[in-house]
Amino acid sequence: MSSANAGKRLFNFSPGPAVLPVSVLERIRDEMLCLPGAPASILEISHRSPQFIAIQERAQQRLTRLLNIPSDYEVLFLQGGARLQFSMIPMNLLRGQAGPAQFVLTGSWGKYAQAEALKEGQVEIVYNAKATNYDRLPSASDLKLSPNAAYVHITSNETIQGVQFQSDLDSPAPLVCDSSSDFMYRPMDISKYGLIYACAQKNAGPAGVTVVIIRKDLLERSNDSLPGYLNYKNQASEGSMWNTPPTFAIYTMGLVAEWLEETIGGLSKMHAINQQKASLVYSVIDKYPQFYQGHAQPESRSLMNVTFRFADEDTEKRFLKGAAAVGLDSLKGHRSVGGIRASIYNAMPMAGAQALADFMTDFATKNG
Ligand code: PMP
């Protein structure tokens, strides 16, 4: 790192846009004026240029290898964030279907997705953790999933509450998963899903691109009357280039995927690192359970977003101030739930999780 402000970087626990690997940022810096093999910057070349087409293809190939995506799936790079998917999914997969969309509600984002689906068709809530303030996941026996549903929607990681499915669910209807805040944190069995979507700006790159992995047979549900941009079948047949794609975001996501493959060594290794980082932080919460009041039930905890609060707001303010003083940034919880949220995505280095755990131990010893 040699740019003027590089030394001012703190450990960034932001929920998104979020931390990126330093080596990726350095590579972007080094390639910014002129992309290797191109006559200009990534910000300046045409999306139809051979250089950009190669970048897009390489990004798709890396995701396909990392997640072991079977050949009967399409990988789309879209815009509009995960929120547009809240609408596109029911527009394409619910409209005209006999069965309802079944929703498993484990937190705020699932609720938002469900509200958008309701505008399109019939929705059934098959699990709702509202009564316990979204602190837990369902057990397999809690879920009455129907083979006649148009699809079943889950949010694999609820970013605000910090609850996360740690394995792939079995569903008799196509399983649709919002993986925005845990995309590529572990290997997945893609064949268990009909559609997986993720905005990039948490675990996979910058804001601007949203990945949609869709089983090809589901493309047949997209009705020709849908607006072109919003039609998955159209996007697939146009290779995600029906309009100008977010070239810089796709380029950066490709570099993050390269980092995952070549520097980390794949998603099993990434998963082991993520488990280690999260356990550093959770072990402090477990050591001082009266002081650090964890939001998620232990068996539903997220490896990506660690959420907890204190008995009073004054302690929270002092915690945030003390954390900032030792270089730990963006730890404030979401405005809707308060408290503290430490987002420890793939690119958060082990040293960052360790620094947070050390600060938490010190703070509890002095204030607990
Ligand atoms: N789903 C989840 C799980 C999220 O965390 C977020 C963003 N925080 C969204 C959806 C919405 O993403 P976007 O802002 O890209 O629309």
Residues whose N, C-alpha, C, O or C-beta is under 5 A from the ligand:
A	BS01	PMP	G80 G81 A82 R83 L84 W109 N157 T159 D178 S180 S181 C199
